[in-house]
Amino acid sequence: MTATTFTCALCGHNAESKFAGDVCPKCNESYWKCSKCGHMLQAVAPPNACPSCNEKCEFLNATCYTPECGGPGHLDPRI
């Protein structure tokens, strides 16, 4: 059985465990998706208001860290 490797979709950094807070320890960024309008952005943390719809929205981390969602360079299609 092979161990799961977590890879940052932004910079390609690999780790043997999930990134703390879903933020890459190397580049300090993740992909975030607005739950209302679907706008995507890269940031350390999501903003308080979406820059696209100007609403105070919940942001979902859409960074893909595992092979199940496409691996590095991909957004998680489940989000």
MMTF fields as JSON, N, C-alpha, C and O atoms, coordinates in Angstrom:
{
  "mmtfVersion": "1.0.0",
  "mmtfProducer": "UNKNOWN",
  "numBonds": 315,
  "numAtoms": 316,
  "numGroups": 79,
  "numChains": 1,
  "numModels": 1,
  "chainsPerModel": [1],
  "groupsPerChain": [79],
  "chainIdList": ["A"],
  "bondAtomList": [4, 2, 8, 6, 12, 10, 16, 14, 20, 18, 24, 22, 28, 26, 32, 30, 36, 34, 40, 38, 44, 42, 48, 46, 52, 50, 56, 54, 60, 58, 64, 62, 68, 66, 72, 70, 76, 74, 80, 78, 84, 82, 88, 86, 92, 90, 96, 94, 100, 98, 104, 102, 108, 106, 112, 110, 116, 114, 120, 118, 124, 122, 128, 126, 132, 130, 136, 134, 140, 138, 144, 142, 148, 146, 152, 150, 156, 154, 160, 158, 164, 162, 168, 166, 172, 170, 176, 174, 180, 178, 184, 182, 188, 186, 192, 190, 196, 194, 200, 198, 204, 202, 208, 206, 212, 210, 216, 214, 220, 218, 224, 222, 228, 226, 232, 230, 236, 234, 240, 238, 244, 242, 248, 246, 252, 250, 256, 254, 260, 258, 264, 262, 268, 266, 272, 270, 276, 274, 280, 278, 284, 282, 288, 286, 292, 290, 296, 294, 300, 298, 304, 302, 308, 306, 312, 310],
  "bondOrderList": [1, 1, 1, 1, 1, 1, 1, 1, 1, 1, 1, 1, 1, 1, 1, 1, 1, 1, 1, 1, 1, 1, 1, 1, 1, 1, 1, 1, 1, 1, 1, 1, 1, 1, 1, 1, 1, 1, 1, 1, 1, 1, 1, 1, 1, 1, 1, 1, 1, 1, 1, 1, 1, 1, 1, 1, 1, 1, 1, 1, 1, 1, 1, 1, 1, 1, 1, 1, 1, 1, 1, 1, 1, 1, 1, 1, 1, 1],
  "groupList": [{"groupName": "MET", "atomNameList": ["N", "CA", "C", "O"], "elementList": ["N", "C", "C", "O"], "formalChargeList": [0, 0, 0, 0], "bondAtomList": [1, 0, 2, 1, 3, 2], "bondOrderList": [1, 1, 2], "singleLetterCode": "M", "chemCompType": "L-PEPTIDE LINKING"}, {"groupName": "THR", "atomNameList": ["N", "CA", "C", "O"], "elementList": ["N", "C", "C", "O"], "formalChargeList": [0, 0, 0, 0], "bondAtomList": [1, 0, 2, 1, 3, 2], "bondOrderList": [1, 1, 2], "singleLetterCode": "T", "chemCompType": "L-PEPTIDE LINKING"}, {"groupName": "ALA", "atomNameList": ["N", "CA", "C", "O"], "elementList": ["N", "C", "C", "O"], "formalChargeList": [0, 0, 0, 0], "bondAtomList": [1, 0, 2, 1, 3, 2], "bondOrderList": [1, 1, 2], "singleLetterCode": "A", "chemCompType": "L-PEPTIDE LINKING"}, {"groupName": "PHE", "atomNameList": ["N", "CA", "C", "O"], "elementList": ["N", "C", "C", "O"], "formalChargeList": [0, 0, 0, 0], "bondAtomList": [1, 0, 2, 1, 3, 2], "bondOrderList": [1, 1, 2], "singleLetterCode": "F", "chemCompType": "L-PEPTIDE LINKING"}, {"groupName": "CYS", "atomNameList": ["N", "CA", "C", "O"], "elementList": ["N", "C", "C", "O"], "formalChargeList": [0, 0, 0, 0], "bondAtomList": [1, 0, 2, 1, 3, 2], "bondOrderList": [1, 1, 2], "singleLetterCode": "C", "chemCompType": "L-PEPTIDE LINKING"}, {"groupName": "LEU", "atomNameList": ["N", "CA", "C", "O"], "elementList": ["N", "C", "C", "O"], "formalChargeList": [0, 0, 0, 0], "bondAtomList": [1, 0, 2, 1, 3, 2], "bondOrderList": [1, 1, 2], "singleLetterCode": "L", "chemCompType": "L-PEPTIDE LINKING"}, {"groupName": "GLY", "atomNameList": ["N", "CA", "C", "O"], "elementList": ["N", "C", "C", "O"], "formalChargeList": [0, 0, 0, 0], "bondAtomList": [1, 0, 2, 1, 3, 2], "bondOrderList": [1, 1, 2], "singleLetterCode": "G", "chemCompType": "PEPTIDE LINKING"}, {"groupName": "HIS", "atomNameList": ["N", "CA", "C", "O"], "elementList": ["N", "C", "C", "O"], "formalChargeList": [0, 0, 0, 0], "bondAtomList": [1, 0, 2, 1, 3, 2], "bondOrderList": [1, 1, 2], "singleLetterCode": "H", "chemCompType": "L-PEPTIDE LINKING"}, {"groupName": "ASN", "atomNameList": ["N", "CA", "C", "O"], "elementList": ["N", "C", "C", "O"], "formalChargeList": [0, 0, 0, 0], "bondAtomList": [1, 0, 2, 1, 3, 2], "bondOrderList": [1, 1, 2], "singleLetterCode": "N", "chemCompType": "L-PEPTIDE LINKING"}, {"groupName": "GLU", "atomNameList": ["N", "CA", "C", "O"], "elementList": ["N", "C", "C", "O"], "formalChargeList": [0, 0, 0, 0], "bondAtomList": [1, 0, 2, 1, 3, 2], "bondOrderList": [1, 1, 2], "singleLetterCode": "E", "chemCompType": "L-PEPTIDE LINKING"}, {"groupName": "SER", "atomNameList": ["N", "CA", "C", "O"], "elementList": ["N", "C", "C", "O"], "formalChargeList": [0, 0, 0, 0], "bondAtomList": [1, 0, 2, 1, 3, 2], "bondOrderList": [1, 1, 2], "singleLetterCode": "S", "chemCompType": "L-PEPTIDE LINKING"}, {"groupName": "LYS", "atomNameList": ["N", "CA", "C", "O"], "elementList": ["N", "C", "C", "O"], "formalChargeList": [0, 0, 0, 0], "bondAtomList": [1, 0, 2, 1, 3, 2], "bondOrderList": [1, 1, 2], "singleLetterCode": "K", "chemCompType": "L-PEPTIDE LINKING"}, {"groupName": "ASP", "atomNameList": ["N", "CA", "C", "O"], "elementList": ["N", "C", "C", "O"], "formalChargeList": [0, 0, 0, 0], "bondAtomList": [1, 0, 2, 1, 3, 2], "bondOrderList": [1, 1, 2], "singleLetterCode": "D", "chemCompType": "L-PEPTIDE LINKING"}, {"groupName": "VAL", "atomNameList": ["N", "CA", "C", "O"], "elementList": ["N", "C", "C", "O"], "formalChargeList": [0, 0, 0, 0], "bondAtomList": [1, 0, 2, 1, 3, 2], "bondOrderList": [1, 1, 2], "singleLetterCode": "V", "chemCompType": "L-PEPTIDE LINKING"}, {"groupName": "PRO", "atomNameList": ["N", "CA", "C", "O"], "elementList": ["N", "C", "C", "O"], "formalChargeList": [0, 0, 0, 0], "bondAtomList": [1, 0, 2, 1, 3, 2], "bondOrderList": [1, 1, 2], "singleLetterCode": "P", "chemCompType": "L-PEPTIDE LINKING"}, {"groupName": "TYR", "atomNameList": ["N", "CA", "C", "O"], "elementList": ["N", "C", "C", "O"], "formalChargeList": [0, 0, 0, 0], "bondAtomList": [1, 0, 2, 1, 3, 2], "bondOrderList": [1, 1, 2], "singleLetterCode": "Y", "chemCompType": "L-PEPTIDE LINKING"}, {"groupName": "TRP", "atomNameList": ["N", "CA", "C", "O"], "elementList": ["N", "C", "C", "O"], "formalChargeList": [0, 0, 0, 0], "bondAtomList": [1, 0, 2, 1, 3, 2], "bondOrderList": [1, 1, 2], "singleLetterCode": "W", "chemCompType": "L-PEPTIDE LINKING"}, {"groupName": "GLN", "atomNameList": ["N", "CA", "C", "O"], "elementList": ["N", "C", "C", "O"], "formalChargeList": [0, 0, 0, 0], "bondAtomList": [1, 0, 2, 1, 3, 2], "bondOrderList": [1, 1, 2], "singleLetterCode": "Q", "chemCompType": "L-PEPTIDE LINKING"}, {"groupName": "ARG", "atomNameList": ["N", "CA", "C", "O"], "elementList": ["N", "C", "C", "O"], "formalChargeList": [0, 0, 0, 0], "bondAtomList": [1, 0, 2, 1, 3, 2], "bondOrderList": [1, 1, 2], "singleLetterCode": "R", "chemCompType": "L-PEPTIDE LINKING"}, {"groupName": "ILE", "atomNameList": ["N", "CA", "C", "O"], "elementList": ["N", "C", "C", "O"], "formalChargeList": [0, 0, 0, 0], "bondAtomList": [1, 0, 2, 1, 3, 2], "bondOrderList": [1, 1, 2], "singleLetterCode": "I", "chemCompType": "L-PEPTIDE LINKING"}],
  "groupTypeList": [0, 1, 2, 1, 1, 3, 1, 4, 2, 5, 4, 6, 7, 8, 2, 9, 10, 11, 3, 2, 6, 12, 13, 4, 14, 11, 4, 8, 9, 10, 15, 16, 11, 4, 10, 11, 4, 6, 7, 0, 5, 17, 2, 13, 2, 14, 14, 8, 2, 4, 14, 10, 4, 8, 9, 11, 4, 9, 3, 5, 8, 2, 1, 4, 15, 1, 14, 9, 4, 6, 6, 14, 6, 7, 5, 12, 14, 18, 19],
  "groupIdList": [1, 2, 3, 4, 5, 6, 7, 8, 9, 10, 11, 12, 13, 14, 15, 16, 17, 18, 19, 20, 21, 22, 23, 24, 25, 26, 27, 28, 29, 30, 31, 32, 33, 34, 35, 36, 37, 38, 39, 40, 41, 42, 43, 44, 45, 46, 47, 48, 49, 50, 51, 52, 53, 54, 55, 56, 57, 58, 59, 60, 61, 62, 63, 64, 65, 66, 67, 68, 69, 70, 71, 72, 73, 74, 75, 76, 77, 78, 79],
  "secStructList": [7, 7, 7, 7, 7, 3, 3, 7, 6, 6, 6, 7, 7, 3, 3, 1, 1, 7, 7, 4, 4, 4, 7, 7, 6, 6, 6, 7, 7, 3, 3, 3, 3, 3, 6, 6, 6, 7, 7, 3, 3, 3, 3, 1, 1, 7, 7, 1, 1, 7, 6, 6, 6, 7, 1, 7, 7, 7, 3, 3, 3, 7, 5, 7, 7, 1, 4, 4, 4, 6, 7, 6, 6, 7, 5, 7, 6, 6, 7],
  "xCoordList": [0.851, 0.0, 0.896, 1.822, 0.627, 1.43, 0.813, -0.405, 1.675, 1.203, 0.658, 1.124, -0.324, -0.882, 0.069, 0.55, 0.338, 1.159, 0.259, -0.562, 0.406, -0.357, 0.542, 1.634, 0.079, 0.865, 0.098, -1.09, 0.792, 0.166, -0.095, 0.802, -1.321, -1.693, -1.054, -0.999, -0.577, 0.006, 1.507, 2.001, 2.252, 3.718, 4.333, 5.525, 3.543, 4.051, 4.714, 5.243, 4.704, 5.299, 4.604, 3.375, 5.388, 4.856, 4.988, 5.953, 4.021, 4.047, 3.38, 2.561, 3.732, 3.148, 1.855, 1.158, 1.526, 0.278, -0.423, 0.182, -1.711, -2.511, -1.926, -1.443, -1.974, -1.455, -2.324, -3.551, -1.702, -2.428, -3.282, -2.776, -4.557, -5.468, -5.671, -6.174, -5.287, -5.384, -4.59, -4.944, -3.515, -2.642, -1.265, -0.709, -0.715, 0.6, 1.667, 1.713, 2.52, 3.557, 4.673, 5.45, 4.759, 5.821, 5.374, 6.06, 4.247, 3.805, 2.768, 2.448, 2.238, 1.24, -0.051, -0.718, -0.423, -1.662, -2.509, -2.026, -3.77, -4.745, -5.681, -5.721, -6.433, -7.5, -8.769, -9.074, -9.509, -10.76, -11.883, -11.693, -13.062, -14.22, -15.386, -15.749, -15.962, -17.126, -18.314, -18.608, -18.995, -20.139, -21.379, -22.315, -21.405, -22.578, -22.43, -23.321, -21.312, -21.18, -20.163, -20.092, -19.369, -18.403, -17.077, -16.237, -16.857, -15.6, -14.441, -14.537, -13.333, -12.139, -11.039, -10.892, -10.254, -9.099, -8.03, -8.313, -6.794, -5.671, -5.332, -5.212, -5.178, -4.85, -4.45, -4.699, -3.822, -3.491, -4.789, -4.935, -5.72, -7.026, -8.068, -7.742, -9.303, -10.34, -10.664, -10.495, -11.125, -11.503, -12.837, -13.56, -13.157, -14.454, -15.603, -16.68, -15.37, -16.389, -15.805, -14.626, -16.623, -16.188, -15.897, -16.719, -14.744, -14.443, -15.288, -15.31, -15.981, -16.809, -18.26, -18.8, -18.887, -20.297, -20.487, -21.608, -19.388, -19.401, -20.273, -20.729, -20.506, -21.298, -20.368, -19.249, -20.842, -20.11, -20.483, -21.565, -19.569, -19.858, -18.979, -17.949, -19.406, -18.556, -17.653, -18.134, -16.36, -15.434, -15.024, -14.744, -14.99, -14.602, -13.196, -12.869, -12.366, -11.022, -11.14, -11.595, -10.734, -10.868, -9.533, -9.45, -8.475, -7.16, -7.142, -7.613, -6.607, -6.513, -5.162, -4.116, -5.186, -3.955, -3.71, -2.622, -4.682, -4.554, -4.845, -5.48, -4.385, -4.641, -6.127, -6.51, -6.972, -8.404, -9.082, -10.102, -8.534, -9.157, -8.296, -8.55, -7.306, -6.497, -5.067, -4.237, -4.763, -3.395, -2.973, -3.806, -1.667, -1.129, -1.567, -1.642, -1.853, -2.253, -3.729, -4.183, -4.491, -5.918, -6.733, -6.284, -7.916, -8.873, -9.712, -9.948, -10.156, -10.965, -12.352, -13.112, -12.713, -14.008, -15.183, -16.331, -14.915, -15.986, -16.473, -17.502, -15.733, -16.08, -16.84, -17.233],
  "yCoordList": [-1.175, 0.0, 1.238, 1.332, 2.179, 3.394, 4.489, 4.574, 5.318, 6.425, 7.538, 7.733, 8.259, 9.387, 10.562, 10.865, 11.216, 12.42, 13.605, 13.558, 14.657, 15.88, 16.87, 17.185, 17.364, 18.265, 19.559, 19.545, 20.679, 21.98, 22.182, 22.0, 22.558, 22.801, 24.076, 24.271, 24.936, 26.2, 26.112, 26.541, 25.551, 25.56, 24.178, 24.071, 23.1, 21.746, 21.156, 20.047, 21.857, 21.35, 20.06, 19.983, 19.037, 17.745, 17.575, 18.044, 16.907, 16.59, 15.245, 14.811, 14.588, 13.29, 13.412, 12.417, 14.613, 14.818, 16.055, 16.882, 16.164, 17.294, 18.595, 18.649, 19.633, 20.929, 21.512, 21.474, 22.048, 22.657, 23.805, 24.713, 23.765, 24.807, 24.855, 25.851, 23.789, 23.715, 24.806, 25.221, 25.276, 26.293, 25.676, 25.119, 25.774, 25.212, 25.889, 27.118, 25.119, 25.719, 26.389, 27.168, 26.096, 26.693, 28.019, 29.028, 28.038, 29.27, 30.031, 31.178, 29.388, 30.004, 30.407, 31.338, 29.728, 30.071, 28.843, 27.711, 29.091, 28.081, 28.702, 29.922, 27.853, 28.333, 28.418, 27.494, 29.508, 29.695, 29.954, 30.664, 29.377, 29.528, 30.116, 29.612, 31.185, 31.828, 30.881, 30.339, 30.686, 29.771, 30.36, 29.623, 31.677, 32.297, 32.412, 31.99, 32.98, 33.227, 32.324, 32.314, 31.56, 30.642, 31.268, 30.593, 32.545, 33.228, 32.516, 32.152, 32.319, 31.663, 32.695, 33.62, 32.524, 33.384, 32.607, 31.585, 33.099, 32.528, 33.472, 34.68, 32.931, 33.759, 32.881, 31.676, 33.508, 32.805, 32.452, 31.349, 33.395, 33.2, 33.907, 34.863, 33.454, 34.107, 35.501, 35.757, 36.392, 37.732, 37.703, 36.707, 38.798, 38.897, 39.02, 38.466, 39.753, 39.92, 39.48, 39.704, 38.861, 38.39, 39.586, 40.497, 39.599, 40.704, 40.695, 41.686, 39.596, 39.512, 39.926, 40.779, 39.317, 39.622, 40.648, 41.08, 41.031, 42.029, 41.634, 42.499, 40.35, 39.846, 39.245, 38.835, 39.196, 38.506, 37.03, 36.611, 36.25, 34.867, 33.9, 34.276, 32.659, 31.585, 31.171, 30.98, 31.032, 30.578, 29.153, 28.807, 28.322, 26.927, 26.757, 27.313, 25.992, 25.726, 24.734, 23.608, 25.141, 24.301, 23.798, 23.334, 23.881, 23.409, 21.889, 21.268, 21.287, 19.837, 19.382, 19.795, 18.535, 18.041, 16.555, 16.066, 15.827, 14.378, 13.923, 14.649, 12.731, 12.21, 12.036, 12.081, 11.839, 11.621, 12.807, 12.63, 14.009, 15.18, 15.743, 16.852, 15.013, 15.443, 15.802, 15.928, 15.967, 16.237, 17.676, 18.551, 17.905, 19.269, 19.982, 19.385, 21.26, 22.058, 22.001, 22.608, 21.284, 21.137, 21.683, 21.705, 22.112, 22.5, 21.284, 20.444, 21.173, 20.035, 20.144, 21.037, 19.269, 19.355, 19.053, 19.313, 18.508, 18.197, 19.454, 19.422, 20.559, 21.819, 22.708, 23.817],
  "zCoordList": [0.0, 0.0, 0.0, 0.805, -0.891, -0.969, -0.109, 0.042, 0.444, 1.27, 0.383, -0.74, 0.892, 0.165, 0.289, 1.381, -0.809, -0.812, -1.102, -2.018, -0.332, -0.522, -1.245, -0.772, -2.4, -3.244, -3.459, -3.781, -3.275, -3.487, -4.975, -5.799, -5.315, -6.713, -7.248, -8.462, -6.376, -6.811, -7.036, -8.079, -6.058, -6.173, -6.322, -6.611, -6.131, -6.299, -5.066, -5.136, -3.938, -2.7, -2.276, -2.298, -1.887, -1.459, 0.047, 0.649, 0.647, 2.072, 2.288, 1.478, 3.38, 3.701, 4.487, 4.688, 4.933, 5.665, 5.12, 4.437, 5.437, 4.97, 5.507, 6.638, 4.694, 5.107, 6.215, 6.124, 7.257, 8.37, 7.851, 7.193, 8.144, 7.702, 6.204, 5.683, 5.491, 4.027, 3.328, 2.224, 3.963, 3.371, 3.205, 4.152, 2.005, 1.71, 2.582, 2.637, 3.262, 4.096, 3.292, 3.845, 2.0, 1.18, 0.559, 0.719, -0.141, -0.81, 0.007, -0.304, 1.063, 1.954, 1.26, 1.71, 0.17, -0.521, -0.795, -0.775, -1.048, -1.446, -2.478, -2.636, -3.178, -4.06, -3.226, -2.471, -3.351, -2.626, -3.615, -4.603, -3.353, -4.234, -3.442, -2.379, -3.975, -3.352, -3.442, -4.507, -2.314, -2.291, -2.955, -3.266, -3.179, -3.812, -5.323, -6.06, -5.802, -7.245, -7.936, -9.165, -7.168, -7.763, -8.146, -8.741, -7.823, -8.138, -7.449, -6.277, -8.191, -7.652, -7.456, -8.254, -6.368, -6.15, -5.406, -4.78, -5.477, -4.76, -3.623, -3.831, -2.421, -1.272, -0.097, -0.09, 0.902, 2.132, 2.866, 3.392, 2.894, 3.525, 2.664, 1.96, 2.711, 1.908, 2.454, 3.646, 1.589, 2.046, 2.781, 2.734, 3.458, 4.147, 3.16, 3.379, 2.064, 1.025, -0.311, -0.585, -1.129, -2.441, -3.352, -3.444, -4.026, -4.933, -6.204, -6.933, -6.481, -7.68, -7.424, -8.128, -6.413, -6.153, -5.028, -4.758, -4.379, -3.305, -2.118, -1.37, -1.943, -0.823, 0.227, -0.082, 1.465, 2.521, 2.389, 2.799, 1.81, 1.453, 2.225, 2.783, 2.243, 2.739, 1.581, 0.464, 1.829, 0.802, 1.103, 2.251, 0.067, 0.185, -0.37, -1.418, 0.329, -0.163, -1.305, -1.104, -2.506, -3.7, -4.219, -5.357, -3.399, -3.812, -3.806, -2.853, -4.854, -4.952, -4.412, -4.914, -3.395, -2.789, -3.022, -2.719, -3.546, -3.684, -5.114, -5.879, -5.473, -6.82, -7.136, -8.306, -6.122, -6.344, -7.029, -7.695, -6.876, -7.495, -8.626, -9.095, -9.06, -10.19, -9.856, -10.756, -8.585, -8.168, -8.426, -8.665, -8.374, -8.487, -9.756, -10.831, -9.613, -10.754, -11.06, -12.03, -10.251, -10.488, -9.316, -8.17, -9.641, -8.619, -8.286, -9.154, -7.079, -6.655, -7.29, -6.915, -8.237, -8.913, -7.996, -8.359, -6.815, -5.864, -5.136, -4.462, -5.272, -4.581, -5.544, -5.182]
}
